[in-house]
Structures are given as C-alpha cells and as structure tokens.
Amino acid sequence: MYKFLIMEHILNPWPWYVSGPLIALVMALLLYFGKTFGMSSNLRTLCAIGGAGKFSDFFKFNWKSQLWNLTVVLGAIIGGYIATQYLSNDSKTDLNPKTIAELQTMGFEDAGNTLVPNEIFSLEAINSPKALLILIIGGLLVGFGTRYAGGCTSGHAITGLSSLQKPSLIAVIGFFIGGLIMANLILPLIF
Amino acid sequence: MMKFIKFLLVGIFFGIVLVKSEAVSWYRIYEMFRFQSFHMYGIIGTAIACGVLFLQISKKGLIKSFSGAHIFVPKKDNGTVRYIIGGSIFGLGWALIGACPGPMYILLGTGVYTMLIVIAAAIVGTFIYGILKDKLPH
C-alpha cells in the first residue's frame, strides 16, 4: 500500500515545493564536484568543437575541459526520456483555466496535454514557415542573449542569485523584461 | 571514465526533475510570464532559497567539496549593459520557444525532435555573439 502511494506521487507531476529544492540539489552536487551549474556554456563549447575558434578568439579555449558539462547534457537528454517513458502517467499540466482559454483563442488547441504545443513543435507544424521561423528565431535569441548576458536560468537565476550576485539580479530582471514583452505583447500579435 | 559517470547521473537527475516539475513545459513558461500561476515562481523561489542556504552553510566551511576544497562559486564580471540587454534578448527567446538551454536538451529526450532545430539555431546565436563580442557594449 505504501509502495503504491509512493509510486503514485512519483508518477504524478511534482509540486513546486519538491521541485525547487531538487533543482538546488543539482546545483549543490555540481559545486560539490568542483564544477558549476551552467547549461548555456555548452553552446559555446559546441561552437568551439565545431571549429569556431578560427573565426573568433572567444571560441579559442580548451573545450576538452568542458566535457564534464556535455556529459551533464547527455544525462539531461536521457533523464528527459526516462521521465516521460517510465515516470509519468497521463496526467495533464494543471494550468490556470484562464491560461487554457486564452491560448485557445490564440489557436492552441490542447494546452497542457503535451509539454510543448504541437502547433509550433510537431513535425507537421514545421512544414509551415511560421512555425519553422519561430523555432529558428527563438533559438537564435536564446543562444545570442544567453552568451551576451553571460548565463541563463541555471547560471544566473539559480546559481547567481543563490550566491547573491548583483550582475545575476540585473540579468534576471532582463530575462523578465524580454519574457514579459514576448508573452504579453508579441505572442498575441503572431497568434 | 568513472569521473564522468557522476556527471551523467547528475544530468539524468536534472532531466527527470525538470520534466516532473513541468519546468520544461512551454505552457508553464507562458503562464509564468502572464502572471497566471504561482507554480514556476514557487519552483525558482524555493530553488534559490535552498541554494542560498546551501552556500551560506558552505561559506562557514561546514560543507566541503569532495576533494576537500572550499565550495566556490565564480564571480560574474561587473557591468550592467550586457546583463540587461543580453538578459532581455534571452528572455524574448525563452518566452517564444518556452525553453532555456537546459530544457532544450531535456525536451529532445522527451521526444520533441524539432528541438534539434532550436539547438542548432542557439549554437548559431552563440557563434554570432562570439563574432560581434568586441563591437557590443558590455
């Protein structure tokens, strides 16, 4: 009976007060192993591996010293697979009904039934130039912005704010300026 | 090889936590930026609170790294412009595709194969920054 209850809790979506501390644990483990929690650095490493050092000194560094972080990435991909294949039931994302209604008027049919909207991310959707452009522009903005800002959610919002660094606070304010503009002003225009 | 297994395991754990917390959900990010749910704020808030606690305890020397050294978080460079502008550009992308650099890879693992396009574009974006770096205000 207990076993059943525990399994039920694991298969259901995890509440925020469980998830947040576990993310802090990821940061703590990496610091314990003498590294830092920063996912966007991997994009720079991948550039360096691809030979970008020929074009900019920014990519001239010993990328082999970053292989540990690419290993974290590999693990994260595997983790995503394990979580969806073995640790999930068919429960939907418990979104605010207002959000669901709002997204419906924008043309998103089943908000919360999947992790990402099929209207943008499905293999059929990317036949349309609109969805394809969204993926490309979104990726470019994230890749460029995160390096310009010197970090992303893991490096600035989690690690930077946990270590009470002012630059990270400014960066996170920036994240929200951009995010609020996109979600409140631009997304309603394009959908 | 053994050296890398611990990082692989941390990565697997990270991937599982972000899927189960729904932090990789495009809809959760949208909802957060529309202030329609506490969920994401709860996650980020408790993560930071626990992170602060962990780092304060480490600072007192009560927790050491596995090699016995001090737990150390590198200092970010001083500045304002790069953080506010770079951060805003990142934020625009984050809310558009609903994924930051961690979830991009995790979502690929959940079977969202079109994330490969996003990842490729993000690599190009990082490359463009590397080319323009010296011309940009920091």
Interface residues (C-beta under 8 A of the other chain):
Chain A: I10 P13 W14 P15 W16 Y17 V18 S19 G20 P21 L22 I23 A24 L25 V26 M27 A28 L29 L30 L31 Y32 F33 G34 K35 T36 M39 S40 N42 L43 R44 L46 C47 G50 A52 F55 S56 F58 F59 L67 W68 N69 T71 V72 V73 L74 G75 A76 I77 I78 G79 G80 Y81 I82 A83 T84 L87 S88 T93 L95 N96 K98 T99 E102 L103 A111 G112 L115 V116 P117 I120 F121 S122 L123 A125 I126 L132 I134 L135 I136 I137 G138 G139 L140 L141 V142 G143 F144 G145 T146 R147 Y148 A149 G150 G151 C152 T153 S154 H156 A157 I158 T159 G160 L161 S162 S163 L164 Q165 P167 S168 I170 A171 V172 I173 G174 F175 F176 I177 G178 G179 L180 I181 M182 A183 N184 I186 L187
Chain B: K3 F4 K6 F7 L8 L9 V10 G11 I12 F13 F14 G15 I16 V17 L18 V19 K20 S21 E22 A23 V24 S25 W26 Y27 R28 I29 Y30 E31 M32 F33 R34 Q36 S37 F38 H39 M40 Y41 G42 I43 I44 G45 T46 A47 I48 A49 C50 G51 V52 F54 L55 S58 I63 S65 F66 S67 A69 I71 F72 V73 P74 K75 K76 D77 N78 G79 T80 R82 Y83 I84 I85 G86 G87 S88 I89 F90 G91 L92 G93 W94 A95 L96 I97 G98 A99 C100 P101 G102 M104 Y105 I106 L107 L108 G109 T110 G111 V112 Y113 T114 M115 I117 V118 I119 A120 A121 A122 I123 V124 G125 T126 F127 I128 Y129 G130 I131 K133 L136
